[in-house]
């Protein structure tokens, strides 16, 4: 199982912090660096928020090894035509290292603050499906592409130049919903990224995705299986007690949070690997704490090399 980092871009991310994290991800051996696409958090206070595609463009030209991408960029405030165009260019700039995570949008506060229509759950997933049709059609069609939907309409549109990587960057669909998310992943995704679930739940959804892929006439190997989960890493028992702040470790594990000392975290990660996770994006919320991150890389990551 590969280990990657995931950063919440609305949680105080600035250029210096992003540049330090990118350097750390490359130097410490992480497989990738991913980030959210939000204007702000779901509740105040508002913090610094570095724009997604500006940050990924810089990353594409300033790193050489790691994969990267949004987890995820929503169609609710990014038109899929713009997403397809910029994703093609960022992927080309990076030499083919972008993985394009696309989602429906969910956070009510940012949509209200900045004037975007979030819609009902059913409507936003219908819009997401149309957005995926547009993005995949533009990236994968060799000739002009047309589409007539409720939310998007294209008439003979074409992306030129064509993506350097045939078909453009892989499409990632994130989420853990059986009814809406997994069917979209089975139809459109090159990678399914589950979110904040324990190993047993991942195993269950992974098997269900296999069933959905069979109905779509696709092989299980056609879709990579990954997971985004929170990591709170403690170097020793004393630090663990301080970070727990009275919370119950077993309950955190049941919720899918990866929390503990080196041996505890390594054991938990091994459970995810056994459940079928091929890459785990570890959500690192302490953007300035690179000491603990370096300790994690030194003491835990060799177990998964």
NUMAR-863521 format. One record per residue (C-alpha): x, y, z. Coordinates in steps of 0.02 Angstrom, whole numbers, plus 50000, padded with zeros to 5 digits. Layout:
! residues N
XYZ...
***
This chain:
! residues 305
500005000050000500655017149951500625031550075500205049250020499775065750105498145075550098498015093850149496465104350184496785119450074495505130450164496275127150334497625140650332498605135350177499795148750112501175148349981502575145850108501635131750193501195123450027502985124749965503675117150126502415102950120502795099149938504655098449974504335087050123503205075450022504555073449889506015071550008505175060050134504595047450005502705049950004501865043649846500825059249823500165075849889498315079749875497225093949936495425099149955494555112349849493585123949965493405142649988493225141150176492775129250316491005124350364491025135850515492015151450568493345157250590493855159050409495685155250374496895157750231496395147350079497595145049934496705143149766496705125049708497265125749527498545139449556499345128549689499295112849580500045122049432501505127449541501665109549607501675102349431503185112849383504105112349550504095093749591504735079049492504105062949571502505063849673500755061749603499495074949655497745081449630496145088049706495125077749830494005083649755493585098349643491695101049636490635104549483489535115449593490745130149578491905124649438491195122449263491745105549194492385113249032493615124049131494075109149240494455098249088495505111649005496565116049155496755097849207497435093649034498725107649046499255104249226499445085749188500505089549035501575101849134501905088549267502355074949142500785064949180500655065149371498935073149400497475062649461495875072349434494675070749580492925077149538491445078849655489685085649674490025098749808489325097549983489795111850100488295123350119489185138150198490435141450059489105140249925488005152750018489435164750054490075165349875488425163949782488465146449708486935135149694487235118949790485535111249746484715096249829485715080249851484835071749705485065086949592486885089449635487285071349592486315073049429487375088349392488945078749439488505064849317488295077649178489935085749229490815068949217490075066349044490775083248991492495080749068492755063149004492015067548834493205082148810494735072848873494425056248787493565060548622494745062348476493515072648376492235086248416491135082048564489305086748588488205084948741486455090748783485995090048966485005099549095486525108449167487795108249025487705109348836489125107448712489015107848523490535101248431491765106348567493555100148562495095102148671496635106948570498005102348589497525084848638498155078748808499915071748802499295056948903497985047548800496295051048877497015064248993497295062349180496415048049271494715052449344494535050249532492805049549613492805051349801491515046249929490795031350019488965031249967488265015049896486735023049813487485037949720489385038549729489885020549692488795018849536489625034449465491335027449508490905011149421490415020349263491675034549251493125032649372494895026649348495065027749538493835026649682494345036149838493365031649995493285044350137493515042250325492925024350350493625009550449494404994350363492864983150374491784996350291493074998650154493104979950122491204979550108491114994249987492584987649887491644971449854490074981149807491074991349683491664975149601489834970449576489424987349500490924986449384490354969449321488664976949278489544990549180490584977649087492204983549168493544973149252493894975949439495694980549396495074995149291494765005449448496115009149575495535008149758496135021849875495605029950038495735047150120495825046150309496385057450450498065054150531498515060250705500245053450741501065053150913502905049750936502665041851109501355037951240501505054851326501205064151164499755052451124498895056851289499125075251253498415073851078496945063051130496315076451251495255063751341494515055651186494375036751177495635029051056494545013951018493085025050968494205035050853494765018950769492955013450749492595029750658494065026550542495255039450616497075033750616497725039150785499185032850887501025029550914502145021950779501705003750812499845007550831499785017450671500775004350574499594990650633498085000950584498795004750412499124986150387497274982850418496834994750277498094986450162497304969450199495584976950162496144981249985496714999349997498045002249865498485020049916497995029550073497965048550076498365053450255497485069650302498795080350392497965095250477499475102350569500195111750420501705118550514502155102650609503425094450496504395086650641503035073850678502815070950491504665067350472504605055450620503135046350540504105044750378505625037950468504765025750586503175020050498503365021850310504755008750292503454995650344502554999050179504025001550062
***
